[in-house]
Structures are given as structure tokens and as C-alpha cells.
Amino acid sequence: MAFGSGSSQFSSNGLQNGETIGSVTLACGGGDTTAGVAGSPYTITPGAATGGTFVAGNYTISYVPGALTVNKADQTIVFDALPARTCGDAPFDLTATAGPGLAVSYVSSDPTVASVSGSTVTILMAGLTTITASQPGDANHNAANPVPLTLTVNAASLPPYATWAADPAQGLTAGVNDGPLQDPDGDGISNLLEFTLGGKPMVSSQAILPKPALDGANRVFEYDRSVASRPPVTTQIVEYGGDLTGWTAVTIPLAGSGIVEIVPGASTDHVKVILPVSAKVFARLKVSQ
């Protein structure tokens, strides 16, 4: 609403012969840009009628004040959907908006999953929580309708060995006998080797160990490795030599190359290392993460 000289927001009566008033000056106690709810209603004072077809000198003009009532404005919170997060993700900020210049507050329905401090969310554990954005309003704005959004926090993916060790089918107990260097079944094969060679860590057996063999005119050292242990998940090195003091190391690649032949399979790969022909040769497999 505009106030001041030349305003046309008025009504008149008592004019003769169809005469008209062009405009009057309207003055508002609160001003046209600063009138707030707190001072409402504001007196609107008319004056200085002019223009149109009437002649002011022919009339005794009485000006009747009006009133301007200012009501609180409604406001709406704009809060975009929250993408799923994963345990271990860095804290992130919420960016909902509401009325002009009005701050939005947030609360988490399950602060054990994700806590909120100010507008910053910190991920704590896997699960679901509802983040609700609110704005209570102020002297000139009504409270906004709260907007609740679901935040999904997914569990972090475990590395392949940890996934294998946590599988109930292996029979290991977390923190007790599931370490990569432990040997709970006492067969001389560590858990990491059991994982690599497709063994059972709670079943004593050495059947999975690499074996020397003859392949035509070649001496070979061969074993089956689980697909889950393929490089770079583990580093597999075959060492060979003519005695037990000097070793030549061969790093086993993802695919066959040079003296290493690999036949990939659905769950296991067959690995074969061609050894030099000599009267005596020793070979061993070393696995690390």
C-alpha cells in the first residue's frame, strides 16, 4: 500500500452533480514500509483533496481518518530431502530456509543415530532418525509448519577380510579369535590364509595349502585363491629357491602374466607359478593385507 500525496485509496460522498475528487494525501502513523504488527492498527489521516472535477472552495470538506491493520505474515519452511549417509561420513550442515531473516532450528528424533548442534549434523551409528526443521515465528510472522525429513544412515562397508571373519558361517568370535594372524583351529594356517585359500578357520585341515607339482617338463607351485582375496585386497607373494636361505619373490597379480598362470573362476582362481627346472627347489606362499 502506497501513502503520501496523490493517493487514490479513499472514498468520498456529498459531491454534487457527479463531481469527482482526483486524489488526496494519505498519511500513515507507521509509515508504508515500517508498519509492523506490534503498532497495529495505524491511523490513516487523509487531507489535501485535489484534482478531479470538483472545486474545493465550493465545499466544506471533512476528513475522516481510517485505520491500517497489519496481520502477521505466514511463512513456509523449505527443507530439501536428506540424502542417505554412511557411518564414518563427515559432519554436514542443514540448509532449510523460512521467512526473511528468520533462523530455522533443527532436532533429531534419535540423537544416538545422528545428533544436531545448531545446523550441523554428526553421524554416530547406522539407523534411521527424523530431522525436523522448525521456525517459531516472530512479532511479524506466524510460526511455520514444522517439516520432518527422514535421514538414513547406512552401516559402513567392511573390508573383505573383516566381512569374511564376521560371517557366522566361519564360526569366529569377534575380538576373541577373528584376527588375521590367529589360528583358532590349530592347523598351522592363519585366518588370513584360510580367507585367501578358501578354508574353514574352525576346521583343522591342511588340504587347502599350495602344492608342488609337475606340469609336463615344468615344476610348478599351485593353489586356489578365493575371489574375495584377489589383489589389491591381499598381497600374495610366492617365494622360491634352491635352499632355505635365498629366495626369489614373485608377486601374484590379478591376472596371469609371465611365469604366473591364473585361471579365474566364479568363486576361486587357480594360480600356478612355473618354477625353474633344477635338482631341488623350495617354494612358499606369503599373504598380507
C-alpha positions as CSV (number, residue, x, y, z in Angstrom):
1,M,0.0,0.0,0.0
2,A,1.4,3.4,-1.0
3,F,0.8,6.5,1.0
4,G,1.6,10.2,0.5
5,S,0.4,12.8,-2.0
6,G,-1.7,11.7,-4.9
7,S,-3.1,8.6,-3.3
8,S,-6.4,7.3,-4.8
9,Q,-7.2,4.9,-1.9
10,F,-10.1,6.8,-0.5
11,S,-13.8,7.2,-0.9
12,S,-16.0,10.3,-0.9
13,N,-19.6,11.3,-0.5
14,G,-21.6,14.5,-0.7
15,L,-20.3,15.7,-4.0
16,Q,-22.9,17.4,-6.3
17,N,-23.7,16.9,-9.9
18,G,-21.4,13.9,-10.3
19,E,-18.3,15.8,-9.4
20,T,-15.2,13.8,-8.5
21,I,-12.1,14.2,-6.4
22,G,-8.9,13.2,-8.2
23,S,-6.7,12.4,-5.2
24,V,-6.0,13.1,-1.5
25,T,-2.9,12.9,0.6
26,L,-2.9,9.9,3.0
27,A,-0.5,9.9,6.0
28,C,0.1,6.7,8.0
29,G,1.4,6.8,11.5
30,G,3.5,3.6,11.0
31,G,4.8,4.6,7.5
32,D,4.3,2.5,4.4
33,T,7.4,0.3,4.9
34,T,7.8,0.2,8.6
35,A,4.4,-0.6,9.9
36,G,4.6,-3.8,11.9
37,V,2.1,-5.9,13.8
38,A,3.1,-4.5,17.2
39,G,1.8,-1.0,16.4
40,S,-1.3,-2.0,14.5
41,P,-3.9,-0.6,13.9
42,Y,-2.4,2.5,12.4
43,T,-4.4,5.7,11.9
44,I,-4.6,6.8,8.2
45,T,-5.1,10.5,8.0
46,P,-6.5,11.9,4.7
47,G,-6.0,15.5,3.6
48,A,-5.4,17.9,0.7
49,A,-8.2,16.7,-1.6
50,T,-7.5,17.9,-5.1
51,G,-8.0,17.1,-8.8
52,G,-11.0,15.6,-10.4
53,T,-13.9,17.9,-11.4
54,F,-14.8,19.4,-8.1
55,V,-13.8,22.8,-6.9
56,A,-12.6,22.7,-3.3
57,G,-13.9,26.2,-2.5
58,N,-17.5,25.1,-3.1
59,Y,-17.4,22.6,-0.3
60,T,-16.7,22.3,3.4
61,I,-14.5,19.2,3.5
62,S,-14.4,16.9,6.5
63,Y,-11.7,14.3,6.6
64,V,-12.4,11.1,8.4
65,P,-9.4,9.0,9.5
66,G,-9.1,5.4,8.5
67,A,-7.2,2.5,10.1
68,L,-4.5,0.2,8.8
69,T,-4.5,-3.3,10.4
70,V,-1.3,-5.3,10.0
71,N,-1.6,-9.0,10.5
72,K,1.3,-11.5,10.9
73,A,2.6,-12.9,7.7
74,D,2.5,-16.7,7.1
75,Q,5.8,-18.4,6.4
76,T,6.9,-21.7,4.9
77,I,10.0,-23.8,5.6
78,V,11.8,-25.1,2.5
79,F,13.8,-28.2,3.6
80,D,15.2,-30.4,0.8
81,A,15.3,-34.2,1.1
82,L,18.3,-35.6,3.0
83,P,20.5,-38.0,1.1
84,A,21.4,-41.2,2.8
85,R,24.7,-41.1,4.7
86,T,27.2,-43.8,5.8
87,C,28.8,-44.3,9.2
88,G,32.1,-42.5,9.2
89,D,30.9,-39.7,7.0
90,A,32.0,-36.2,8.0
91,P,29.5,-33.9,9.7
92,F,27.3,-31.9,7.4
93,D,25.2,-28.7,7.5
94,L,21.4,-28.4,7.1
95,T,20.3,-25.5,4.9
96,A,16.5,-25.1,5.4
97,T,15.1,-21.6,4.8
98,A,12.0,-19.9,6.2
99,G,10.7,-16.3,6.5
100,P,13.1,-13.5,5.5
101,G,15.9,-13.2,8.1
102,L,14.4,-15.9,10.3
103,A,16.6,-18.7,11.6
104,V,15.5,-22.3,11.3
105,S,16.1,-24.7,14.2
106,Y,16.5,-28.5,14.0
107,V,16.1,-31.5,16.2
108,S,16.9,-35.2,15.7
109,S,14.4,-37.8,16.9
110,D,17.2,-40.3,17.6
111,P,20.4,-38.5,18.6
112,T,22.1,-41.9,19.0
113,V,22.0,-42.2,15.2
114,A,22.7,-38.6,14.4
115,S,23.0,-35.6,16.7
116,V,22.3,-32.0,15.7
117,S,24.1,-29.0,17.1
118,G,22.9,-25.7,15.6
119,S,22.6,-26.7,12.0
120,T,25.4,-29.3,11.9
121,V,24.6,-33.0,11.9
122,T,27.1,-35.5,13.2
123,I,26.7,-39.2,12.2
124,L,27.1,-41.6,15.1
125,M,25.7,-45.0,14.1
126,A,23.7,-46.8,11.5
127,G,19.9,-46.5,11.6
128,L,17.0,-44.1,10.9
129,T,16.3,-40.7,12.5
130,T,13.9,-37.9,11.7
131,I,15.4,-34.4,11.4
132,T,12.6,-31.8,12.0
133,A,13.1,-28.2,10.9
134,S,11.1,-25.6,12.8
135,Q,10.6,-21.8,12.8
136,P,8.5,-20.3,15.7
137,G,7.8,-17.0,14.1
138,D,8.4,-13.5,15.4
139,A,6.5,-10.3,16.0
140,N,5.6,-10.1,12.3
141,H,5.4,-13.7,11.3
142,N,3.3,-16.7,12.3
143,A,5.1,-19.9,13.2
144,A,5.9,-22.1,10.2
145,N,4.6,-25.7,10.0
146,P,7.5,-27.9,11.1
147,V,9.0,-30.1,8.3
148,P,10.2,-33.6,9.3
149,L,12.6,-35.4,7.0
150,T,14.0,-39.0,7.4
151,L,17.7,-39.4,7.5
152,T,19.0,-42.9,6.7
153,V,22.5,-43.8,8.0
154,N,23.9,-46.9,6.4
155,A,26.5,-49.1,8.0
156,A,30.0,-48.7,6.7
157,S,31.1,-51.5,4.3
158,L,33.6,-53.8,6.0
159,P,36.9,-54.7,4.2
160,P,36.7,-58.1,2.5
161,Y,38.6,-60.0,5.2
162,A,36.6,-58.4,8.0
163,T,33.4,-59.3,6.1
164,W,34.6,-62.9,5.9
165,A,35.6,-63.0,9.5
166,A,32.2,-61.6,10.6
167,D,30.3,-64.2,8.6
168,P,28.6,-66.6,11.1
169,A,29.4,-69.4,8.8
170,Q,33.1,-69.1,9.7
171,G,32.4,-69.7,13.4
172,L,34.8,-66.9,14.6
173,T,34.1,-64.7,17.6
174,A,34.8,-61.0,17.2
175,G,37.6,-59.8,19.4
176,V,38.5,-63.3,20.5
177,N,39.8,-65.4,17.6
178,D,39.0,-63.4,14.5
179,G,42.4,-61.7,14.0
180,P,44.1,-62.3,10.6
181,L,47.2,-63.9,12.3
182,Q,45.3,-66.1,14.7
183,D,44.8,-69.8,14.1
184,P,41.9,-70.9,16.2
185,D,41.7,-74.5,14.8
186,G,45.4,-75.0,15.4
187,D,46.2,-76.4,11.9
188,G,49.1,-74.1,11.3
189,I,47.1,-72.0,8.8
190,S,46.3,-68.4,9.9
191,N,42.9,-66.9,9.5
192,L,44.2,-64.7,6.7
193,L,45.5,-67.7,4.8
194,E,42.2,-69.5,5.4
195,F,40.4,-66.5,3.9
196,T,42.8,-66.4,0.9
197,L,42.8,-70.2,0.2
198,G,39.1,-70.7,0.9
199,G,39.5,-72.7,4.0
200,K,37.4,-73.1,7.2
201,P,39.1,-71.3,10.2
202,M,37.4,-73.6,12.7
203,V,38.0,-76.9,10.9
204,S,41.5,-78.2,11.2
205,S,42.7,-79.3,7.7
206,Q,45.8,-78.6,5.5
207,A,44.1,-79.7,2.3
208,I,44.0,-76.1,1.1
209,L,47.7,-75.5,1.2
210,P,49.6,-74.8,-2.0
211,K,51.2,-77.9,-3.6
212,P,54.2,-78.5,-5.8
213,A,53.6,-80.5,-8.9
214,L,55.0,-81.4,-12.3
215,D,53.3,-79.9,-15.4
216,G,54.9,-81.6,-18.4
217,A,58.6,-80.6,-18.2
218,N,57.9,-77.8,-15.7
219,R,57.9,-77.8,-12.0
220,V,55.0,-75.7,-10.7
221,F,53.7,-74.4,-7.4
222,E,49.9,-74.0,-7.4
223,Y,47.0,-73.1,-5.2
224,D,43.4,-72.0,-5.3
225,R,42.6,-68.5,-4.0
226,S,39.2,-67.0,-3.2
227,V,37.9,-64.4,-5.5
228,A,37.4,-62.1,-2.4
229,S,41.1,-62.2,-1.8
230,R,42.2,-61.0,-5.2
231,P,44.7,-58.2,-5.3
232,P,44.7,-55.5,-4.1
233,V,42.6,-56.9,-1.2
234,T,45.6,-59.1,-0.3
235,T,49.2,-59.1,-1.4
236,Q,50.2,-62.7,-2.4
237,I,53.9,-63.5,-2.9
238,V,55.3,-66.8,-4.0
239,E,59.0,-67.2,-3.0
240,Y,61.2,-70.0,-4.4
241,G,64.8,-71.0,-4.2
242,G,67.3,-73.9,-4.2
243,D,67.8,-73.7,-0.4
244,L,66.0,-72.2,2.5
245,T,68.2,-69.1,2.7
246,G,68.0,-67.4,-0.7
247,W,64.5,-66.7,-2.1
248,T,63.3,-65.2,-5.4
249,A,60.0,-63.4,-4.9
250,V,57.1,-63.4,-7.4
251,T,54.2,-61.1,-6.7
252,I,51.0,-62.8,-7.8
253,P,49.0,-60.4,-10.0
254,L,45.3,-60.1,-10.6
255,A,45.6,-61.8,-14.0
256,G,48.2,-64.2,-15.3
257,S,51.5,-62.8,-16.6
258,G,54.9,-64.2,-17.3
259,I,55.6,-67.3,-15.2
260,V,52.3,-66.9,-13.4
261,E,49.3,-68.6,-14.9
262,I,45.8,-67.8,-13.5
263,V,42.6,-69.5,-14.4
264,P,39.7,-67.3,-13.0
265,G,36.6,-68.9,-11.6
266,A,33.2,-67.9,-10.1
267,S,34.4,-68.3,-6.5
268,T,38.1,-69.2,-6.8
269,D,41.0,-68.7,-9.1
270,H,43.6,-71.4,-9.8
271,V,47.1,-69.9,-9.5
272,K,50.1,-71.7,-11.0
273,V,53.7,-70.4,-10.8
274,I,56.2,-72.0,-13.1
275,L,59.4,-72.7,-11.2
276,P,62.9,-73.2,-12.7
277,V,63.9,-76.8,-13.5
278,S,66.6,-77.8,-11.1
279,A,67.6,-80.8,-8.9
280,K,65.9,-79.2,-5.9
281,V,63.6,-76.3,-5.4
282,F,61.7,-75.0,-2.4
283,A,58.6,-72.7,-2.6
284,R,56.3,-71.0,-0.2
285,L,53.3,-68.6,-0.2
286,K,53.2,-65.4,1.8
287,V,50.0,-63.4,2.2
288,S,49.5,-60.0,3.8
289,Q,46.9,-57.2,3.7
